[in-house]
Amino acid sequence: MHSGSDNLDDLDDRVRDIAGLITHITTAAAFADRTVRRDRNPESDTIRLKVTQLTRAVGALGHALADLGEAVGHAGALHQLAASPRSTQRSEAIESTRALLHARIDSARGRLNKTGARLHQAADRLTAPPAPSRSTSPSVTTPHPRPSPADSRTR
């Protein structure tokens, strides 16, 4: 039976990863926002959309981090339960707490997957080449040069 220590080590790694992502993305969004505010350039609208998508991702990452924070609490409870005397109540408490721990981890995983998918879709929209304009007039074609007659082979 696991004491929760393994879970705490894994959770420590994941919490650090997500906290680092929050810091990195927030820094990137702030930098992009300063760029837009300093000078008006033709890409300002695209940069503004990037800032919006990045800040939305940070909100979702914060929720995932909160889920992991609760999971840490459950892992701590498992650690405490492992030290208690064996009993039916202890076994039930361990199973219940383990279910809560896994529910928080699954919730964080789901939030991260959804956020990643949204960012991926947003990035595709921001980097997609502009759609060709559809004109109702006939398209202009490049004229092809007429073939020139072959040189004569007479000597």
trRosetta pair geometry for C-beta under 8 A, 3 or more apart (Angstrom, degrees):
i j d omega theta_ij theta_ji phi_ij phi_ji
1 82 6.6 180 116 -120 109 99
1 94 7.0 -10 -168 -178 130 157
2 5 7.4 -139 -179 38 86 70
2 6 5.4 -69 -152 27 126 119
2 7 6.9 102 142 -20 135 99
2 78 7.1 10 106 156 86 132
2 82 7.6 -89 120 -87 36 138
3 6 7.8 115 51 2 70 80
3 78 6.6 137 162 132 36 89
3 79 5.2 54 154 -121 89 59
3 82 3.8 -106 -125 39 77 173
3 83 7.7 57 -142 -42 113 76
4 7 5.1 -55 -159 43 54 117
4 8 6.0 61 142 -29 77 100
4 74 7.9 -156 -132 124 123 59
4 75 4.3 147 -171 -175 103 66
4 76 6.6 174 146 -70 148 13
4 77 7.4 165 -97 67 160 45
4 78 3.2 144 -69 87 120 106
4 79 3.8 -102 65 -51 128 73
4 81 7.9 99 -27 41 128 93
4 82 6.6 -152 3 -14 95 127
4 101 7.9 -144 -124 -98 97 157
5 8 5.4 -50 -147 32 34 114
5 9 6.6 35 154 -19 65 100
5 79 6.3 96 -55 -105 68 106
6 9 5.9 -53 -154 33 32 110
6 10 6.5 26 152 -11 65 108
7 10 5.8 -59 -148 42 33 109
7 11 5.9 32 155 -19 69 110
7 71 7.5 -128 169 160 116 99
7 75 4.1 -152 105 -121 121 121
7 78 6.8 55 35 59 143 146
7 101 6.5 -16 -161 -178 156 142
8 11 5.6 -54 -138 41 29 111
8 12 6.2 39 156 -28 63 103
8 72 6.9 77 -121 -139 75 77
8 75 4.9 162 -66 140 75 138
8 76 7.3 84 -89 -68 118 64
8 79 7.0 22 -37 -58 133 131
9 12 5.7 -49 -150 28 28 116
9 13 6.9 28 152 -16 60 102
10 13 5.8 -56 -157 34 34 111
10 14 6.4 25 152 -13 68 108
11 14 5.6 -57 -144 41 35 108
11 15 5.9 37 157 -22 70 106
11 68 6.0 160 -155 -172 94 98
11 71 5.7 -167 -115 109 131 112
11 72 5.2 167 145 -85 149 81
11 75 5.9 -144 -4 -9 149 158
11 105 8.0 -102 -93 -94 96 105
12 15 6.0 -54 -144 35 26 110
12 16 6.5 25 156 -17 61 108
13 16 5.9 -60 -152 37 28 110
13 17 6.4 30 152 -22 65 106
14 17 5.5 -51 -148 33 34 115
14 18 6.3 26 158 -13 67 106
14 68 5.8 -149 109 -131 115 144
14 108 7.6 83 154 133 137 148
15 18 6.1 -58 -146 41 29 104
15 19 6.1 28 156 -18 65 110
15 65 6.7 91 -137 -142 73 85
15 68 5.3 -178 -83 130 84 137
15 69 7.5 96 -114 -72 121 64
15 72 7.2 20 -58 -58 141 130
16 19 5.8 -55 -140 40 28 110
16 20 6.2 31 157 -20 63 108
17 20 5.8 -61 -154 37 25 111
17 21 6.5 26 151 -19 63 106
18 21 5.4 -49 -147 34 36 114
18 22 6.4 40 152 -22 66 101
18 61 5.7 175 -168 -171 96 98
18 64 6.0 -143 -136 102 147 111
18 65 4.9 -176 123 -82 136 94
18 68 6.8 156 24 14 151 153
18 112 7.8 -98 -101 -93 113 121
19 22 5.6 -49 -149 32 33 114
19 23 6.5 32 152 -16 63 104
19 65 6.7 98 -69 -120 71 135
20 23 5.7 -55 -149 38 33 111
20 24 6.1 30 155 -18 67 109
21 24 5.7 -56 -142 40 31 110
21 25 5.9 22 163 -13 68 110
21 61 5.8 -142 102 -140 116 150
22 25 6.3 -58 -140 42 23 103
22 26 6.0 23 160 -18 62 113
22 58 5.6 97 -139 -142 76 89
22 61 5.1 -173 -79 115 90 135
22 62 6.7 92 -113 -69 133 73
22 65 7.0 -17 -43 -41 140 146
23 26 6.0 -60 -144 39 24 109
23 27 6.3 25 158 -19 62 109
24 27 5.9 -59 -151 36 26 111
24 28 6.4 23 154 -16 64 108
25 28 5.6 -54 -146 38 34 111
25 29 6.2 33 155 -19 67 106
25 54 5.2 -174 -177 -169 96 97
25 57 5.9 -108 -170 92 157 117
25 58 5.3 -170 101 -72 125 96
25 61 7.2 137 36 3 147 155
26 29 5.8 -53 -144 38 30 110
26 30 6.2 30 156 -18 64 107
26 54 7.9 165 -84 148 30 109
26 55 7.9 73 -110 -105 65 69
26 58 5.6 85 -69 -109 85 148
27 30 5.8 -55 -146 37 28 110
27 31 6.3 30 155 -19 64 107
28 31 5.7 -54 -147 36 30 112
28 32 6.3 27 156 -16 65 107
28 54 6.0 -133 93 -146 105 154
29 32 5.8 -56 -146 39 30 109
29 33 6.2 32 154 -21 65 107
29 50 7.8 -164 -112 127 70 80
29 51 5.0 107 -154 -142 84 71
29 54 4.0 -169 -77 103 108 132
29 55 5.3 120 -152 -59 158 81
29 58 7.2 -82 -5 -23 150 134
30 33 5.6 -54 -145 36 30 113
30 34 6.4 32 155 -19 64 103
31 34 5.9 -54 -151 34 30 110
31 35 6.5 34 150 -23 63 105
32 35 5.5 -51 -152 31 34 117
32 36 6.7 32 152 -18 65 102
32 47 5.2 -168 -176 -172 102 98
32 50 5.6 -106 -174 96 162 117
32 51 4.9 -162 98 -72 120 94
32 54 7.3 122 32 18 142 150
33 36 5.9 -54 -151 34 34 109
33 37 6.4 27 154 -15 66 109
33 51 5.1 99 -68 -124 86 146
34 37 5.7 -59 -144 41 33 109
34 38 6.1 36 158 -27 67 108
35 38 6.0 -55 -147 29 26 112
35 39 7.6 -46 179 42 57 82
35 47 6.2 -109 90 -168 116 155
36 44 5.1 109 -137 -144 93 87
36 47 5.0 -176 -69 103 109 129
36 48 5.8 101 -120 -68 160 81
36 51 7.2 -81 -3 -23 142 143
40 44 5.7 -35 -150 -48 61 150
41 44 5.6 142 59 -44 59 87
43 46 4.8 -53 -169 45 77 116
43 47 5.6 81 130 -26 89 100
44 47 5.6 -57 -144 39 31 110
44 48 6.1 36 156 -23 66 105
45 48 5.6 -51 -147 34 30 115
45 49 6.6 32 153 -18 62 103
46 49 5.7 -53 -153 35 33 112
46 50 6.5 36 148 -21 64 103
46 126 6.0 114 -157 -154 96 98
47 50 5.4 -51 -151 33 36 115
47 51 6.5 38 151 -21 67 100
48 51 5.7 -49 -150 32 33 112
48 52 6.5 35 150 -19 63 104
49 52 5.6 -52 -149 35 34 114
49 53 6.4 30 155 -16 67 105
49 122 7.5 -169 157 -174 102 107
49 126 6.1 179 104 -97 128 113
50 53 5.9 -57 -148 39 31 108
50 54 6.1 29 156 -19 66 109
50 126 6.4 81 -74 -130 87 160
51 54 5.8 -57 -145 39 29 111
51 55 6.2 23 159 -15 65 108
52 55 6.2 -60 -146 38 26 104
52 56 6.4 26 156 -18 63 108
53 56 5.8 -55 -148 36 30 112
53 57 6.4 34 153 -22 64 105
53 118 7.6 -170 -152 136 96 95
53 119 6.3 122 166 -119 113 69
53 122 4.3 155 -124 151 145 160
53 123 7.8 168 141 -55 161 65
53 126 7.8 -103 -1 -39 154 137
54 57 5.6 -55 -153 33 32 114
54 58 6.7 34 150 -22 65 101
55 58 5.5 -45 -150 29 39 114
55 59 6.9 45 150 -21 63 98
56 59 5.7 -49 -157 30 37 114
56 60 6.7 32 149 -13 66 104
56 118 7.4 -90 115 128 125 140
57 60 5.7 -57 -152 40 36 109
57 61 6.1 38 150 -21 68 106
57 115 5.4 110 -137 -174 76 112
57 118 7.4 -173 -87 87 86 111
57 119 5.5 40 -90 -74 132 119
58 61 5.4 -52 -144 38 34 114
58 62 6.4 43 152 -26 64 101
59 62 5.6 -51 -154 29 31 115
59 63 6.9 30 150 -16 62 101
60 63 5.7 -50 -153 34 37 112
60 64 6.5 37 148 -18 66 104
60 111 5.6 -178 -180 176 92 100
60 112 7.8 150 139 -90 107 38
60 114 7.1 -132 -159 89 143 98
60 115 4.0 170 110 -88 147 126
60 118 7.8 131 -18 43 164 139
61 64 5.5 -52 -148 38 36 113
61 65 6.2 40 151 -22 67 104
61 111 7.9 158 -91 133 28 115
61 112 7.5 61 -107 -102 67 79
61 115 6.6 148 -56 173 70 173
62 65 5.5 -51 -147 35 31 113
62 66 6.5 36 151 -21 63 101
63 66 5.5 -49 -150 32 34 114
63 67 6.7 39 149 -20 63 100
63 111 5.5 -147 97 -148 108 156
64 67 5.5 -48 -153 32 36 115
64 68 6.5 33 149 -15 65 103
64 107 7.8 -175 -121 121 62 75
64 108 4.3 96 -160 -148 80 78
64 111 4.2 -161 -76 88 95 130
64 112 5.2 81 -119 -55 156 87
64 115 7.4 -88 -31 -1 134 142
65 68 5.6 -53 -148 39 35 110
65 69 6.3 45 148 -26 65 101
65 108 7.7 101 -55 -129 20 116
66 69 5.3 -47 -149 29 34 118
66 70 6.8 34 152 -15 63 98
67 70 5.9 -55 -157 35 33 109
67 71 6.5 36 145 -21 65 105
67 104 4.8 170 180 -171 80 79
67 105 7.5 156 143 -80 108 20
67 107 4.5 -152 -137 95 142 109
67 108 3.9 -170 91 -64 130 88
67 111 6.7 163 0 10 146 138
68 71 5.1 -48 -146 35 40 118
68 72 6.5 49 151 -26 66 95
68 104 6.9 146 -89 148 27 108
68 105 7.3 64 -103 -102 70 60
68 108 5.0 66 -52 -95 84 157
69 72 5.6 -45 -154 26 34 114
69 73 7.0 36 147 -17 60 100
70 73 5.4 -50 -157 32 40 116
70 74 6.6 38 148 -16 68 102
70 100 8.0 -102 149 158 106 99
70 104 4.6 -151 91 -123 105 145
71 74 5.5 -53 -150 38 37 112
71 75 6.3 40 150 -21 68 103
71 101 5.4 87 -147 -152 78 67
71 104 3.8 -166 -66 101 87 129
71 105 5.2 92 -114 -58 147 76
71 108 7.0 -64 -19 -12 138 135
72 75 5.6 -51 -146 36 33 112
72 76 6.4 37 151 -21 64 103
73 76 5.6 -52 -152 33 32 113
73 77 6.6 33 150 -19 64 102
74 77 5.5 -49 -149 34 36 113
74 78 6.5 40 149 -20 65 100
74 97 5.4 168 -162 -177 89 84
74 98 7.8 144 162 -93 116 22
74 100 4.9 -163 -115 102 139 103
74 101 3.8 -167 118 -79 135 82
74 104 6.4 168 8 15 139 138
75 78 5.5 -48 -151 34 36 114
75 79 6.5 43 147 -24 63 101
75 101 5.9 102 -61 -125 68 129
76 79 5.4 -48 -151 30 35 117
76 80 6.6 33 151 -16 65 102
77 80 5.7 -54 -151 37 35 111
77 81 6.2 36 151 -21 68 106
77 97 4.9 -138 105 -145 122 141
78 81 5.5 -53 -142 38 32 112
78 82 6.4 41 156 -29 64 102
78 94 6.5 82 -130 -138 81 77
78 97 5.4 180 -70 119 80 130
78 98 6.5 83 -98 -74 127 74
78 101 6.7 -9 -33 -48 132 149
79 82 6.0 -51 -154 25 27 114
79 83 7.4 19 151 -13 57 105
80 83 6.1 -65 -163 34 36 107
80 84 7.1 39 145 -31 67 102
81 84 5.6 -50 -155 18 42 116
81 90 6.1 150 -172 -158 94 84
81 93 5.5 -162 -125 110 135 114
81 94 5.1 174 132 -82 144 82
81 97 6.4 175 -13 28 152 154
82 94 7.5 89 -71 -107 65 121
84 87 7.8 -61 131 19 106 103
84 90 5.3 -165 95 -113 116 123
85 90 6.9 -153 88 -45 49 150
86 90 6.0 -129 -143 60 32 146
86 91 7.7 38 -160 -47 74 94
87 90 4.5 103 51 3 77 102
87 91 7.1 -140 93 -3 43 85
88 91 5.7 -54 -151 36 33 111
88 92 6.3 31 152 -16 66 107
89 92 5.7 -56 -147 40 31 110
89 93 6.1 32 154 -20 66 108
90 93 5.7 -56 -145 38 29 111
90 94 6.3 31 155 -21 65 105
91 94 5.7 -52 -147 34 29 112
91 95 6.5 26 155 -15 63 106
92 95 5.9 -56 -147 38 31 108
92 96 6.1 30 155 -18 66 110
93 96 5.7 -55 -143 40 30 112
93 97 6.0 26 159 -15 66 110
94 97 5.9 -59 -142 41 26 107
94 98 6.0 29 157 -22 64 110
95 98 5.7 -53 -142 37 28 113
95 99 6.4 32 155 -22 62 104
96 99 5.8 -54 -153 32 29 112
96 100 6.7 27 150 -16 63 104
97 100 5.5 -52 -150 36 36 112
97 101 6.3 42 149 -23 66 103
98 101 5.5 -50 -148 34 33 116
98 102 6.4 29 155 -14 65 105
99 102 5.9 -56 -146 40 30 107
99 103 6.3 35 152 -24 64 106
100 103 5.6 -52 -146 33 31 115
100 104 6.6 29 156 -17 64 103
101 104 6.1 -59 -155 35 29 107
101 105 6.5 23 152 -14 65 108
102 105 5.5 -54 -144 40 35 111
102 106 6.0 37 156 -20 68 106
103 106 5.7 -54 -144 39 28 111
103 107 6.3 33 153 -23 63 106
104 107 5.6 -51 -147 34 31 114
104 108 6.5 32 154 -18 64 103
105 108 5.8 -53 -150 36 32 110
105 109 6.3 33 151 -20 65 107
106 109 5.5 -53 -145 37 32 113
106 110 6.2 35 155 -21 65 105
107 110 5.8 -54 -148 36 29 112
107 111 6.4 29 154 -18 64 105
108 111 5.8 -55 -149 36 31 110
108 112 6.3 28 154 -17 65 108
109 112 5.8 -58 -148 39 29 110
109 113 6.3 29 155 -19 65 107
110 113 5.8 -54 -145 36 30 110
110 114 6.3 26 158 -15 65 107
111 114 5.9 -58 -148 39 29 108
111 115 6.1 27 156 -18 65 110
112 115 5.7 -55 -143 39 29 111
112 116 6.1 32 157 -20 64 108
113 116 5.8 -55 -147 37 28 112
113 117 6.4 28 155 -18 63 106
114 117 5.8 -55 -148 37 31 110
114 118 6.3 30 154 -18 65 106
115 118 5.7 -54 -147 37 32 110
115 119 6.3 30 155 -17 66 106
116 119 5.8 -55 -146 38 30 109
116 120 6.2 33 154 -21 64 107
117 120 5.6 -53 -147 35 31 113
117 121 6.4 29 155 -16 65 105
118 121 5.8 -55 -148 38 31 109
118 122 6.2 29 154 -18 66 108
119 122 5.6 -55 -143 39 31 111
119 123 6.1 34 156 -21 65 106
120 123 5.8 -54 -147 35 28 111
120 124 6.5 32 152 -21 62 104
121 124 5.6 -52 -151 33 33 113
121 125 6.6 30 152 -17 65 104
122 125 5.7 -55 -151 36 34 110
122 126 6.3 29 153 -17 67 108
123 126 5.7 -57 -144 39 33 109
123 127 6.0 5 165 2 68 114
124 127 6.5 -72 -138 50 23 92
124 128 6.0 44 160 -52 64 100
125 128 5.9 -34 -139 2 27 118
135 139 7.1 128 64 -85 117 71
